[in-house]
Amino acid sequence: MKAMFEYKDVVARLQVAYDGSAEDRDQREKAPWKLTERADFLSIVRTEGKVSLLEIGAGTGQDGLFFQKGGLETVVTDLSPEMVARCRAKGLVAYSADFLNLGFPLSSFDAVYAMNCLLHVPNVNLSDVLAAIRNVLVPGGLFFLGVYGGDPFEGEAPNDWHEPPRFFSIRTDDQMHGYVREYFDVLDFHVVEPEGVHFQSVTLRKPMLTK
């Protein structure tokens, strides 16, 4: 039986939606709590002496630029060509890629950063995406996964201002724990609840011996 939602069926609409919102997003200031999560991850990466980072779902490149200015050799990817163009305009090495086709050799990066992008991956495909991310990390590499969570939901978000409306997959904390621990060691899992949202902040490590 075919799954109700699959990643290959939602990527085209997501690309159009984010192409159309790139200018607006490039002008937005990030919420202070997001800046804190980002800075905390950079601190961990630098403390461990890691030097290279891949950001997936990079948007307009604000976070990627932060990591690059923080001393990391930074590469970013995004599904949207318009987002990629804005990343490159900021001086970032940027490529258009989806999560299942990242296009990098095994063990290419010391760290991976994914802020609020894996919530666009249907549950049926999340394990494959996590495996793809693990593949591009060096053994012992770090992975920050940040997503909105809460009551389970899959589908186009009601009242989404993007055109076309975007697909979301919202997961409980227990669900997310179950997915990530199959592929990574969990270093930290905490919830941030600013402005009525439930944000899952997860710091993971690729095992030295792949599970």
Stockholm file with secondary structure:
# STOCKHOLM 1.0

chainA/1-211         MKAMFEYKDVVARLQVAYDGSAEDRDQREKAPWKLTERADFLSIVRTEGKVSLLEIGAGTGQDGLFFQKGGLETVVTDLSPEMVARCRAKGLVAYSADFLNLGFPLSSFDAVYAMNCLLHVPNVNLSDVLAAIRNVLVPGGLFFLGVYGGDPFEGEAPNDWHEPPRFFSIRTDDQMHGYVREYFDVLDFHVVEPEGVHFQSVTLRKPMLTK
#=GR chainA/1-211 SS CCCSCCHHHHHHHHHHHHHHHHHHHHTCCCCHHHHHHHHHHHHHHHHTTCCEEEESSCTTSHHHHHHHHTTCEEEEEESCHHHHHHHHHTTCEEEECCTTCCCCCTTCEEEEEEESCGGGSCHHHHHHHHHHHHHHEEEEEEEEEEEECCSCEEEECTTCCSSSCCEEEECCHHHHHHHHTTTSEEEEEEEECGGGCCEEEEEEECCSSCC
#=GC SS_cons         CCCSCCHHHHHHHHHHHHHHHHHHHHTCCCCHHHHHHHHHHHHHHHHTTCCEEEESSCTTSHHHHHHHHTTCEEEEEESCHHHHHHHHHTTCEEEECCTTCCCCCTTCEEEEEEESCGGGSCHHHHHHHHHHHHHHEEEEEEEEEEEECCSCEEEECTTCCSSSCCEEEECCHHHHHHHHTTTSEEEEEEEECGGGCCEEEEEEECCSSCC
//
